[in-house]
Structures are given as structure tokens and as C-alpha cells.
């Protein structure tokens, strides 16, 4: 029985434990008035308490067997230096942090991403990115390190190439030393006949200058470049795994529940408590936003009408690109010899085809700081998102194979405000200040 069915039935696995917590804290059932003379009380039913205990705390990020350096502090420090460095771009002014700005919730605050040119999608936040199973709105990447590689060679983003990237690292004494300390030395790139100034594969554009230069390289040299290029991504991933949010007001409130400390109830206002009850109940948010990171990590149609770009296929195209990716988790660049990828990638092509218009469910931690929303940034505020799901006014119509999970919720204005209050209570932007810019040494 699913968690949502247990809730609708008024039952939970471990209900006795929830009843014990609720009784200890004096939690009233739905429709009961709290005792104003007693200690502070939660507004939740025992079933809702049990769900809250399942949704917090956020555990440690899962391991990444495809990246042998995912826990290496020296790799993370190198990745941090690379993340904030603007030199690895065609204009010398674009860094990973250009679109993933820590002061903007690790996004850019724009409706559509813009670096060298506009991207037809909204920038996804890096908060809790280490918990993701798939990456990008369409899931076309299956590891964090592989995702980190793509922007370098996207002409709309960094507009760079892998050979030039390695050359730039080698030319910087500090970066070259950091790299060598983690991965061993870079290859000798001084021979321009073997390693041209600029070279990369350009699928579908074999006459591109970079593609011609790449094709002219010896296979062993291309393999060497790819191996080091993948390691650049692994260093950046080691840094990005540190961008974790787990101490929101909701978490402090649940910790008070778990520890039997009614004084900690002040962490979550009553409006947010009512919003949580809606989130796990009448509003049906758990259908897609389940688990401690408040996402199922999969792909759904949200029925938001397409923006002016339109025509975005979403997950179907993402699956095709993922399976063709030479840096996917089943490739020779994965440090577990592709074992994780062979299991992971066996599923997407064999399930029923995703209909067009399905996009990844984003996590909701710090969602109040990452506007605008949806894959094309169509929605300006959280209140607008909640209002849309309440009414489905102007919703796109699902195709014949599309999901039909969503239905109008008909929430009152007060209920919508309560739901927004709960979402805002998932905010924790605290990070060590030394992560918010290039490494100091």
C-alpha cells in the first residue's frame, strides 16, 4: 500500500509510534481544538505526524560509485576553482556560477537561462543536486559529473571545447598543480600536431572546424583527452555535492516532534502546519513531490501551457540523448566499470514510451528562493503555481498517452496561502561561506 493510500485510510505503517509522539505532545486530531492551557501543540493528526517523520531529516547524499573522487576534499576544492573560473568559455566571461549563482539560489533568476545566448529552458537550481537520479529537465544526463561537462561545449553556454579546457588548466600553475595532486598530471599538450588548440566532436556537424580537428587526432589521443575531460566533471561534481540544504524550519519542527520537545514547535507557524496537512492530504502534492527531498526524481506532465518557445518534447528526447551519450554511467569513463549504468539505463528504453511534454519533478527544498518556475520559467511566484494547481485554469490538455494525475483542487484562498507558507518553510540557504566563491588558497 502506498504512503498516500495509508494517509487516505487514516493509517500509517508505524502508526503506533506516531500515536505515541502525538499523545506525548498533546497533538489534537483533525477537527479537535488544542488545549490552550497546555504546552505548544502540533495541528497534525497521528497519520500526518508519521508522514512528517518520514520526510525529515534529509539523509546524507547517496554515494556515487561512478565517480571515484566524489568524497575527495582535494577534488572538491579543484572543482570549486573550476566552477567559479570564467576563463573556460569562448568569451572569457562565463563560468558555471554565471547561471548557477549562489546569491540567486544557485540559479540565475531568469525565466530562461542566458550565458553566451539564451537557452530555451529555465536554469535548474543546484541545491541538493547530489540526490538527483537524472539531470536536466529532460534527464539527458545520469550522473552529476557527466552533467557538469555538457555546458562547456554547448555553444549557448560556455561555447568552449575539451582540448582548450585542458590547455587552459595546464597553463595555470595553481590549477595544474591542484589537478595533478588529485588525478595525476595532465598529458603534455605542447605538441600542436597531436593536440590542436581547439577540438571536440560535434555530432551532426562533421564539417565544423572543431569536429575536423577532433577527427584528425589519433584515437589514443582522443581517448586521453576524454579521460581527463571526464575527470574535470568529477571534480566539479565533488564540489557540487556540498550544496546541501537540510535545516529548514520544517526540519527543526520535525526534530522537535521526534525528540519530544514542544518548545521547538515555534519553528513552524500554524499556517505552515496547515499547509503541510494539505501537502500530504487534500492537495495531493505527494504524488510527485515525495521523500525527504520532496521529489520522486522522475518525469511528469505538469500541464502548464508552453511558453513562447513551445514544442519541447522533454523526456522522450532526453532518453534518446542519454542512451547515446559517450559519458553516461555505462560508459568506460564511469569508475565502477559501468555497473551502475548498465542497471540504470536498462530501464528507460524498455518502459512504455514517455509521451511528449514530460519533465523532471524538481525538489522543493529552497523552492521559495528559485523563482521563476517550471521548465520554461512560465510562472513568476509560488502563489501563482499553487493557484494554477488549484484551478488548472488554462492548463494544456494531455495527449492520448499523457498522464491524468492532476485534477482541480478547488482550494480556498486561505488554503492556498497555507500551502505557500509550508513551501516557504522548506527554506534553508545556510552553507559555509567558503563555498560561495572561489577557494581561498
N, C-alpha and C positions, 0 to 999 in steps of 0.2 A: 504494500500500500504506500503511495507517495506521501510526502510530507503534507502536501496541500489537502489530500483526501483525509488525512488524520485530523487536520485542523477543522475541516468542514464537519467532520463527525464528532468534534469536540473531544478527540482523543489524541494522545501522542505516545510514541514509544518512550518509555521512561516517565510516564505521566506521574507515577508515584513520587519521583524526585521533584518534578515541577510542583506538585501539590505541597510537598514539604517546604520548598522555598517560599511558595505563595503564602502558606499558613504562617511560616515564621515571620514573614514581612507584613502580614496583615493584608495581603492583596485581595481586593474585592473581586467578585465575579462580574461579568458584564451585566450592567443594569443595577448593580448594588452601589450604594453610596459609601464612600470611605468614611472611616471614623475620624472626625477632625480632632478629637481629643488624643488620639494615639500617635504613634510615630509616622513619619512620612511613608506613603504607600504607593506602590505601582498601580496603574489603572488596568493592568492586563489580567486576563484570565490565566489559569494554570497552563492551558494549551499554548497561549501566546508567550508565557514565560519560557516554556520548554523550547519554543522556536527561537526565542532571543538567545538562549544559551547555546543553541547550535550555530547561530550567526555571528557570534563573537566569543573569543577573540579571533582575529585573523592569525592563522598559524605562520610559521616561518615559510619563506618561499620554498617551493619544491626544488629538489636537485635538478641539475641539467647534465645528464651523462654524455650529451653530445659535445659538451664544452669542458675540456679537462681543466680549464683555468677559472671556472665560474666562481670559485671561492678564494681565489688568489688575490691578496691585497695589492701586490705589485701590479698585477694585471689590471685591477680596478683603477689604480692610480694612473696607469698608462691610458686606459680607456677614458678616464676623466679628462686628461690632457687633450686627447684626440677629439672628444665630444665638443669642447669649447673652442677648438682651433679653427679659425676662419680661412686658413691658407689652403685647405683641401677642397677647393672649389674653383670653378672657372673664373669667377670674378674676384677671388681672394677676399670676399666679404661674407661668405655663407658658411656657417657651422651647423652642427646638429642642433645646437642651442638656439639657432635662428628661429626655427619652428617649434622647438621644444624648450621654451624659455621657463626657467624655474619661477620667475616672478609672475608668470601667466598660467600657473598650474601645470607647468611642463607641456603647454601647448602654445598657441600664438594669439589667441583671442579673436582670430579672423573667422569669417564664415567659411572661406576656402583658403587652404594653405597657399602661401606665396614665398618663394625663395628667388631663384632666377626667373621663374614665371609662375603663373597661377596653376595650381593643381585642382582638378575637378572635385576633390573631396576635402572635408574638414580634417584638421590635424587631430589625431588621437593623443590623449594625454599619456605620459609615461608613468603616472602614479600606479604602483603595484604591477608594473608590466611584467615582472618576473613570474607572475602567477598565470600568465596567458598560455593557452594551448595553441592558439593560432594568432597571427599578427596581420595587421592592416584590417580595414573594414571588410575586405573580401577573403581574408585568411590565406593570402597567397604565399605567406611565409609560415614556417612551422617551428622556427627557433628564434630566440631573441638575437643571437649573433648573426644569423643569416639576414634577418630584417635590417640590422644595422648597416649591412653592406649596400643595400639597394639604393639609398639616396645619393651615395657618392657618384653613381654613374647615371642617375636619372637626369636628363637634360633640363627638367623643370626645377630640380633641386640643386645639387652641387655642380652638376654638369662636368664632372671630373672623370678620371679613368683610373683603373687599378695600378697600372705601371707608374703613372705620375704620382699617385698617392704614396706608393712605396719609395719612390725617388725623393719626395718631399720629406718623408720621415727620415730617410737615410742622410739627407742634407742637414738635418737639425741635430747637433751633437747631443743635446739632452734627450730628445725623443729617441734617437738611435740607441743611446745607452740604456734608456728605460726598456725599449723593445728587446734589446739583446739580453738584458737581465731576466726577462720573463720567458722569451721564446727562443733565445739564441740569435746570432747575428743575421741580419738581412743578407741576401745574396749580393755579390758585387755587381752593381748596376752600371758601372762605368763604361762598359762596352756597348756603345750605341748600336752596333750591328746586331747584337743579341737582344738588347733591351731598348727599344725605341723610346723617345721622350713620352709619347702617348700611344697607348694600345689597349684595346678591350674588345671583347666580342660585342657585336651589335646585331642581334637577331633580326632577320628580315631586311637588313641594310648592309649587305656584303660589300657595297662599293664605298661605304663610309671610310674616311681616312683612318679612323681608329681600328675599324674592322680589318682593313687591308694590312695595317701594321701588325695586328694580332695574328692574322693568318700567316704572315711571313716569318713569325717566330718559330723556333724549334719546339716541338711538342714538349720536351723536357723542361724548357724554359717557361712555357706557358703554365705547365703544372707547378713549377716552383713559384711563379707569381701568384697563382690561385691559392696555393697553400698559405702563403704569407698574407694575402688579402683576407682569407678566412680568419686568420689569427687576429687581424685588426678588428674584425667584427666581434671576436670572442673577448677581446679586451674591453671594447665599448659595452658589451653585454654585461661583463663583470661589474662595471661601474653602474649601469642602469639598474641592476638587481638591488642596489642600495636605496632606490627611490621607493620607499615603503611607507604607507600610511596605515596605522593601526591603533591610534589612541584618540579616536573621536569621542565626543560626548556620549554617543550611543555605547561605545566600548566601556567607558567609565561607568555608565549606568548598569550595564550588564555585569561588570565586575562587582559592583555593589550588590546586585542580586545574588550572584554566585557566592560572595563572601558573607552574605547576611548582614550588610551594613546599610541600614536605611538612610544614614546621613549622606550617602553617596547618591541618593535619588535626585538631589538638586542638579545633577549633571544633565538631566533630560527634562525639559519643560513639559507640562501636561499636554500642550498642543502636539509636540513631537511624539509623546507616548500614544496619543490617539492616532497620530499618523502611522506609527508602526503597526498598530492593530489593523488599520486599513490596508497597509502594505502587505501584510501576511494573510489578510482575510478578504474583505469585500472588493478591494481594488485589484486583487489577483496579480500583484506585481511579481510574486514569487515564481510565477510560471516561467519567466525568463531571467529574473534577477535573483537567483537563489544562491545560497552559500555565503561564506564569510566575506567574499569579495563582491557579493551582490551581482553576480553574473553566472549564467550557465556556460559561458565561454563559447557558445555555438551561434547559429545563424538563424535569423527570423526576418519576416517581413513586418515592418513597423507601421505600414500603411500610410506613412507620411507622403504626401504628394511630392514628386520630384521637383527639384529646383530648376532653374533656367537651363542647367546643363542637360539634365534628363538622360534617359537611355542607358543608365548604369546597370549592367547585368548583375553586379555583386558577386555572390558566392560561386555561381556556375563558372564564370571566367576565372575566379580566384583558384578554384580546384585545378583547372587546366594548367594555369601558370605554376602552381605549386608542384605538380607532378613532373613538369618539365624543368624545374629549377635545378641547376647543377650544384647548388649549395643547400639543397634540402636535407632533412635529417637522415635520409637513407643514403646520402652521397658519401664519397670517400673522404670528405672533409669533416665528417662527424667523428668525434673521438671515441665513440663506442662501436666503431666499425659498422655503423648504420643500423644497429639492432633496434634502437628506439624508433627510427623512421620506418623500418620495414613493418612494424606493428601499426604505427600511427597512420601511415599512408596506405595501408591496405583497406582502410575503411571508406574514405571519401569517394573513390570511383565506384565502389561496389554498392553503396546505398542508393536508394531511389534518387534520381537526379534532383538537385536543388532547382526550384523554379527561379526565374529571374527576379531580382529585387530583394533577395535576402542578404542581410548584412549582420556583422558580428554584434552581439549584445555587449555593450561596454559595461565595465564595473561602475558602481555608483559611489565608491568612496571618493570624496572631494568633488563630487559632481557639481556642487554649488559654485565651484571655482573654475569650471572649464567650459562656460558658455562661449559661443552658441552651440546648439545641439543637433544631433543626427548627422548622417554621413555627408550631407551637403550643407550642414550648418543652417538648415532651414528655419530653426526655431530659436528665438532670442533668449528666452528665460525659462527657468524651471516651471514657473507658474503656467507659461504657455504650453509646455509639454504635458503637464498634468491636466490642463483644461482640454487639450486635444484628446487624450486618452479617455477623459470623462464623457466627451460628446461624440468623438470620431467625426466631427463636422468637417467636411471637405476631404475625408480620407480617400486614398486611392483604392480602387477595387482590386482584390486579389484575383489572379488568373485562375484558370480551372484547376491547376495543381497547387495553388498557393495555400498558405496557412489560413485558418479561420479561428485562431485563438482569440483575437481581440473582439470585444463587443462593447457597446457603450456602457459606461459605469454609472452614469447619472449621479455623480457625486454633487453634493451641495457645495456652495462657496466655502463654507466653514470646513467641510471635509477636504476640499482641495487645498486650503491653506494649511490644514493639519498635515497633509501628506508632504507638502513642500517643507514644512517645519522638520519633519523626520529626515527628509533628504539632506537638509542643511545640517542636521545633527550627525551626519556621516563625515564631517569635515575635520581633518587633521593634517595641516600642512607643515608640521614640525619636522625638520630634518637638521642634522648637524650643519652649521653654516659653511663648513669647509667643502660641502658637496655642491654649493650653489655657484661655483665659479671654477676656474682652472686650479689645479693643485698648487699649493704654495711653494713646493720645492721640487 
